Amino acid sequence: MALISPSRRLRRTPFSDGNEAAGVKGYTVYNHMLLPTVFRSVEEDYRHLKEAVQVWDVACERQVELRGPDAGRLMQMLTPRDLRSMLPGQCYYVPIVDETGGMLNDPVAVKLAEDRWWISIADSDLLYWVKGLAYGFRLDVLVDEPDVSPLAVQGPKADDLMARVFGDQVRDIRFFRFRMLEFQGRSLAVARSGYSRQGGFEIYVEGSDLGMPLWNALMEAGRDLDVHAGCPNLIERIEGGLLSYGNDMTDNNTPHECGLGKFCNTQTAIGCVGRDALLRVAQEGPVRQIRAIEIHGDRVPVCDRPWPLMAGDIQVGQVTSAAWSPDFGTNVAIGMVRMTHWDEGTDLDVVLPREVRAAQVSETFWV
């Protein structure tokens, strides 16, 4: 197996020492940073995530900070989601689009104040697009990447662990809301959110020097809760229909194709640079869309490139993420499928690297 060669272009995180001490076995590269992918095994990590609690180094979810009088205007230019009713203390999932309506990112927007926002990004160089808009429109706003590194606590015991470190007030944080809570004399944004369906929190650690002290405090406080280092889990995210930017969608896809139409208020999100293009898409409807796909047979290999979805001799889509699900006893997958074949129960074939398998469009994702 080829190894990743370290260099200054591949950045460590404030929590890398903790990952290594916990026995991390694999990494990927995400926003030019290390992102752990496995500790014990993908299936063991999956089972533990569903039963206990894990601490995830997701510092690769870099923040794009907007600060200044035009911060709110710039934020609305980026997304077709109407942000006018969003209050400080809220987090919104926001599709970010270009002038054609193509997806550039699918981050979480964190509103700290009327004139200060963080955009917690997926894997793309969104900073440069935001800087370009700010400069091109001569907006009164500072756009930068602050020293903020998210640390996630995920799993059914996440509330208990977080309460031991931050106090019982964390239990009162509502979904996609955050509070400023103190750790070692510093105020940190703690949000009820995360890249799993098991529940939990994301802590926006402002200041790299606080990374390992917080990591160690969580690990010490959670010993009797069976806390482990973990990471976003491929099986669990596919079961839950959590999309991966760059895998399941790119700038060739609109939010409507990605099943994110509910996050688009195209009629009222005045100012969004892709609004006109998306108005046409909303009126006509997408011709292809994300669907849950069940692939029959034995365990599929790693999906490291799109797998064609075929109806006879005609390609009608592609599978972009797939894994064997121990809980559901089948191969679960995410695919982009043409409207002619996206109905529940439609039988298709998927072309794997060494064979062709039977597959079927599912009604919903598995959780």
C-alpha positions as CSV (number, residue, x, y, z in Angstrom):
1,M,0.0,0.0,0.0
2,A,1.3,3.5,-0.9
3,L,2.0,5.9,2.0
4,I,1.2,9.6,2.3
5,S,4.5,11.5,2.4
6,P,4.4,14.3,5.0
7,S,5.3,17.8,4.1
8,R,4.3,21.4,5.1
9,R,1.6,21.3,2.4
10,L,-0.1,18.5,4.3
11,R,-1.0,20.0,7.6
12,R,-1.2,18.3,10.9
13,T,-3.9,19.4,13.3
14,P,-4.0,20.5,17.0
15,F,-5.2,16.9,17.8
16,S,-2.7,14.9,15.7
17,D,-0.8,13.8,18.8
18,G,-4.0,12.4,20.3
19,N,-4.8,10.5,17.1
20,E,-1.4,8.9,17.0
21,A,-1.5,8.0,20.7
22,A,-4.8,6.3,20.0
23,G,-3.4,4.2,17.3
24,V,-4.8,5.8,14.1
25,K,-4.4,3.4,11.2
26,G,-5.3,5.5,8.2
27,Y,-5.7,9.0,7.0
28,T,-7.2,10.9,4.0
29,V,-6.4,14.4,2.9
30,Y,-9.2,17.0,3.5
31,N,-8.7,20.7,3.0
32,H,-4.9,20.1,2.9
33,M,-5.1,18.5,6.4
34,L,-4.9,15.1,7.8
35,L,-8.3,13.5,8.5
36,P,-8.3,10.1,10.3
37,T,-10.3,7.4,8.5
38,V,-9.9,4.3,10.8
39,F,-8.6,3.4,14.2
40,R,-9.4,-0.3,14.9
41,S,-11.3,-1.3,11.7
42,V,-14.1,0.5,9.9
43,E,-16.6,-2.1,11.2
44,E,-15.3,-2.0,14.8
45,D,-15.3,1.8,14.8
46,Y,-18.9,1.7,13.3
47,R,-20.2,-0.6,16.1
48,H,-18.5,1.5,18.8
49,L,-19.9,4.7,17.4
50,K,-23.4,3.4,17.6
51,E,-23.0,2.1,21.2
52,A,-20.7,4.5,23.1
53,V,-19.0,7.8,22.4
54,Q,-16.1,8.9,20.3
55,V,-13.9,12.0,20.0
56,W,-13.2,13.0,16.4
57,D,-10.5,15.2,15.1
58,V,-12.4,17.2,12.4
59,A,-10.0,20.2,12.4
60,C,-10.0,19.7,8.6
61,E,-13.4,21.4,8.6
62,R,-11.7,24.7,8.2
63,Q,-13.5,28.0,9.0
64,V,-13.9,30.8,6.6
65,E,-14.5,33.9,8.8
66,L,-16.5,36.9,7.6
67,R,-16.2,39.9,9.8
68,G,-17.4,43.4,9.2
69,P,-20.5,45.5,8.3
70,D,-21.1,43.6,5.1
71,A,-20.6,40.1,6.6
72,G,-24.3,39.2,6.4
73,R,-24.7,40.5,2.9
74,L,-21.7,38.4,1.7
75,M,-23.0,35.3,3.5
76,Q,-26.3,35.6,1.6
77,M,-24.5,36.1,-1.7
78,L,-23.0,32.6,-1.2
79,T,-26.2,30.6,-0.6
80,P,-29.7,30.2,-1.9
81,R,-30.9,29.5,1.6
82,D,-32.7,32.6,3.0
83,L,-30.7,33.7,6.1
84,R,-32.8,36.8,7.1
85,S,-34.4,35.1,10.1
86,M,-31.1,33.5,11.3
87,L,-30.1,34.6,14.8
88,P,-26.7,34.7,16.6
89,G,-26.3,31.3,18.3
90,Q,-27.8,29.4,15.3
91,C,-26.1,27.0,12.8
92,Y,-27.5,26.5,9.4
93,Y,-26.7,23.9,6.8
94,V,-26.1,26.0,3.7
95,P,-25.5,24.9,0.1
96,I,-22.9,27.2,-1.4
97,V,-23.3,27.7,-5.2
98,D,-21.5,29.5,-8.0
99,E,-23.1,31.7,-10.7
100,T,-24.4,28.7,-12.6
101,G,-26.0,27.2,-9.5
102,G,-23.3,24.5,-9.2
103,M,-22.4,23.3,-5.7
104,L,-19.1,24.6,-4.4
105,N,-19.4,23.4,-0.9
106,D,-22.1,22.2,1.6
107,P,-20.9,23.7,4.9
108,V,-22.5,24.7,8.2
109,A,-22.8,28.5,8.7
110,V,-22.3,29.6,12.3
111,K,-23.7,33.1,13.1
112,L,-21.6,34.5,16.0
113,A,-23.0,38.0,15.6
114,E,-24.6,40.2,13.0
115,D,-21.2,41.2,11.7
116,R,-19.3,37.9,12.4
117,W,-19.8,34.5,10.8
118,W,-17.9,31.2,10.5
119,I,-18.4,28.9,7.5
120,S,-17.4,25.4,8.6
121,I,-16.5,24.0,5.2
122,A,-16.4,20.7,3.5
123,D,-13.5,19.7,1.3
124,S,-12.9,22.5,-1.2
125,D,-10.9,25.7,-1.4
126,L,-13.9,27.9,-0.7
127,L,-11.9,30.7,1.0
128,Y,-10.7,31.9,-2.4
129,W,-14.2,32.1,-3.9
130,V,-15.4,34.1,-0.9
131,K,-12.4,36.4,-1.0
132,G,-13.0,37.0,-4.7
133,L,-16.7,38.0,-4.2
134,A,-15.8,40.3,-1.3
135,Y,-13.1,42.0,-3.4
136,G,-15.1,42.1,-6.6
137,F,-18.1,43.7,-5.0
138,R,-16.0,46.0,-2.8
139,L,-17.6,44.8,0.4
140,D,-16.7,46.1,3.8
141,V,-15.7,42.7,5.2
142,L,-12.6,40.8,6.3
143,V,-12.4,37.3,4.9
144,D,-9.8,35.0,6.5
145,E,-9.1,31.5,7.9
146,P,-9.0,31.9,11.7
147,D,-7.2,29.5,14.1
148,V,-10.3,27.5,14.8
149,S,-10.3,23.7,14.8
150,P,-13.5,21.7,15.3
151,L,-13.4,18.7,17.6
152,A,-16.5,16.4,17.5
153,V,-18.0,14.3,20.2
154,Q,-20.4,11.8,18.7
155,G,-22.4,8.8,19.9
156,P,-25.3,7.9,22.2
157,K,-23.2,8.8,25.3
158,A,-22.0,12.2,24.0
159,D,-24.3,14.2,26.3
160,D,-22.9,12.4,29.4
161,L,-19.3,13.0,28.4
162,M,-19.8,16.6,27.4
163,A,-21.6,17.4,30.6
164,R,-18.6,16.2,32.6
165,V,-16.3,18.7,30.8
166,F,-18.6,21.6,30.2
167,G,-21.4,21.2,32.7
168,D,-25.0,20.1,32.5
169,Q,-25.9,23.2,30.4
170,V,-24.7,21.3,27.3
171,R,-27.8,19.1,27.6
172,D,-30.0,22.1,26.9
173,I,-28.4,23.0,23.6
174,R,-30.9,22.4,20.8
175,F,-30.1,20.8,17.5
176,F,-28.1,23.2,15.2
177,R,-27.7,25.7,18.0
178,F,-24.6,26.6,19.9
179,R,-23.6,28.2,23.2
180,M,-20.3,29.8,24.3
181,L,-19.0,27.6,27.1
182,E,-15.9,27.9,29.1
183,F,-12.9,25.5,29.2
184,Q,-9.7,26.4,31.0
185,G,-10.7,30.1,31.1
186,R,-11.5,30.3,27.4
187,S,-14.9,30.7,25.8
188,L,-15.6,28.1,23.0
189,A,-18.6,27.7,20.7
190,V,-20.2,24.3,21.4
191,A,-22.8,23.2,18.9
192,R,-25.2,20.3,18.8
193,S,-24.2,19.0,15.4
194,G,-21.9,16.6,13.7
195,Y,-21.3,14.3,10.7
196,S,-23.2,11.3,12.1
197,R,-26.7,10.2,12.9
198,Q,-25.8,9.1,16.4
199,G,-26.1,12.6,18.0
200,G,-23.4,14.7,19.6
201,F,-21.6,18.0,19.5
202,E,-18.9,20.0,17.7
203,I,-16.6,22.2,19.7
204,Y,-15.0,25.0,17.8
205,V,-11.6,25.2,19.4
206,E,-10.3,28.7,19.0
207,G,-6.6,28.5,19.5
208,S,-4.4,25.5,18.5
209,D,-2.7,25.5,22.0
210,L,-6.0,24.4,23.5
211,G,-6.3,21.4,21.3
212,M,-4.6,18.6,23.3
213,P,-5.7,19.9,26.7
214,L,-9.3,19.6,25.6
215,W,-8.7,16.2,23.9
216,N,-7.1,14.9,27.1
217,A,-9.8,16.2,29.3
218,L,-12.5,14.5,27.2
219,M,-10.6,11.2,27.2
220,E,-10.0,11.3,30.9
221,A,-13.6,12.2,31.7
222,G,-15.0,9.4,29.5
223,R,-13.0,6.4,30.6
224,D,-15.9,4.7,32.2
225,L,-18.1,5.6,29.2
226,D,-15.7,3.6,26.9
227,V,-14.7,6.7,25.1
228,H,-12.4,6.1,22.0
229,A,-10.8,8.3,19.4
230,G,-12.9,8.0,16.2
231,C,-13.6,9.6,12.9
232,P,-16.4,10.0,10.4
233,N,-17.5,6.4,9.5
234,L,-18.1,5.4,5.9
235,I,-20.7,2.8,6.7
236,E,-22.7,4.9,9.2
237,R,-22.7,8.0,6.9
238,I,-24.0,6.1,3.9
239,E,-26.7,4.4,6.0
240,G,-27.8,7.9,7.1
241,G,-27.6,9.5,3.7
242,L,-24.9,12.0,4.7
243,L,-23.3,13.3,1.5
244,S,-19.6,13.8,0.9
245,Y,-18.7,16.8,-1.2
246,G,-16.2,15.8,-3.9
247,N,-17.5,12.2,-3.8
248,D,-21.3,12.3,-4.0
249,M,-21.6,15.8,-5.5
250,T,-19.4,18.4,-7.2
251,D,-19.8,21.7,-8.9
252,N,-21.4,19.9,-11.8
253,N,-24.5,19.3,-9.5
254,T,-27.1,21.8,-8.3
255,P,-28.5,21.6,-4.8
256,H,-31.8,20.2,-6.2
257,E,-29.9,17.3,-7.8
258,C,-28.3,16.6,-4.4
259,G,-31.6,16.4,-2.7
260,L,-31.0,19.7,-0.9
261,G,-33.9,21.7,-2.4
262,K,-35.4,22.1,1.0
263,F,-32.4,24.3,1.9
264,C,-33.0,26.6,-1.1
265,N,-35.4,29.5,-0.7
266,T,-34.6,30.7,-4.2
267,Q,-37.5,33.1,-4.5
268,T,-36.6,35.0,-1.4
269,A,-32.8,34.6,-1.1
270,I,-32.2,37.8,-3.0
271,G,-28.5,38.5,-3.5
272,C,-27.4,34.9,-4.0
273,V,-25.0,34.9,-7.0
274,G,-26.6,31.7,-8.4
275,R,-30.2,32.7,-7.8
276,D,-31.2,33.2,-11.5
277,A,-29.8,29.9,-12.5
278,L,-31.5,28.1,-9.6
279,L,-34.8,29.7,-10.4
280,R,-34.8,28.0,-13.7
281,V,-33.8,24.7,-12.1
282,A,-36.5,25.0,-9.5
283,Q,-39.1,25.7,-12.2
284,E,-38.1,22.8,-14.5
285,G,-37.0,20.3,-11.8
286,P,-33.8,18.2,-11.8
287,V,-33.3,15.5,-14.4
288,R,-31.1,13.5,-12.0
289,Q,-31.0,13.2,-8.3
290,I,-29.3,11.5,-5.3
291,R,-30.8,8.2,-4.4
292,A,-30.2,5.4,-1.9
293,I,-29.1,2.3,-3.7
294,E,-29.0,-1.3,-2.4
295,I,-26.3,-3.5,-4.1
296,H,-27.1,-7.2,-3.9
297,G,-24.6,-9.9,-3.1
298,D,-21.4,-10.1,-1.1
299,R,-19.4,-7.3,0.3
300,V,-18.4,-4.7,-2.4
301,P,-14.9,-3.3,-2.7
302,V,-13.9,0.3,-1.9
303,C,-15.7,2.7,-4.2
304,D,-12.7,4.9,-5.2
305,R,-14.2,5.9,-8.5
306,P,-17.8,6.2,-9.8
307,W,-19.5,2.9,-10.7
308,P,-21.8,3.1,-13.7
309,L,-25.5,2.3,-13.0
310,M,-27.0,0.6,-16.0
311,A,-30.5,-0.1,-17.3
312,G,-29.7,-2.7,-19.9
313,D,-27.1,-1.1,-22.2
314,I,-27.9,2.5,-21.2
315,Q,-26.1,4.2,-18.3
316,V,-28.7,6.0,-16.1
317,G,-26.5,7.1,-13.2
318,Q,-23.5,6.2,-11.0
319,V,-22.7,5.0,-7.5
320,T,-20.4,7.3,-5.7
321,S,-20.2,5.8,-2.2
322,A,-20.8,2.2,-1.1
323,A,-20.1,-0.1,1.9
324,W,-21.3,-3.3,3.5
325,S,-23.7,-2.6,6.4
326,P,-23.5,-5.1,9.2
327,D,-26.8,-3.9,10.8
328,F,-28.8,-4.1,7.6
329,G,-27.0,-7.1,6.1
330,T,-26.6,-5.6,2.6
331,N,-24.4,-3.3,0.6
332,V,-25.7,0.3,1.1
333,A,-24.8,3.0,-1.4
334,I,-25.4,6.5,-2.6
335,G,-25.9,7.2,-6.3
336,M,-26.9,9.9,-8.7
337,V,-29.8,8.5,-10.9
338,R,-31.7,9.9,-13.9
339,M,-35.3,10.7,-13.3
340,T,-36.4,7.9,-15.7
341,H,-35.0,5.3,-13.3
342,W,-35.0,6.9,-9.8
343,D,-38.3,5.5,-8.5
344,E,-38.3,3.2,-5.5
345,G,-37.9,-0.5,-6.4
346,T,-36.3,0.2,-9.9
347,D,-33.9,-2.7,-10.7
348,L,-30.6,-1.7,-12.2
349,D,-27.1,-3.1,-12.7
350,V,-24.0,-1.6,-11.2
351,V,-20.6,-2.1,-12.9
352,L,-18.0,-2.8,-10.3
353,P,-14.3,-3.0,-11.1
354,R,-14.3,-6.8,-11.8
355,E,-18.0,-7.7,-12.1
356,V,-21.6,-6.5,-12.7
357,R,-24.0,-6.7,-9.8
358,A,-27.7,-6.4,-9.4
359,A,-28.9,-3.3,-7.6
360,Q,-32.1,-1.6,-6.6
361,V,-33.2,2.0,-5.9
362,S,-34.4,2.2,-2.3
363,E,-37.2,4.4,-1.0
364,T,-35.1,6.1,1.7
365,F,-31.8,5.8,3.3
366,W,-31.5,3.3,6.1
367,V,-31.8,5.5,9.1
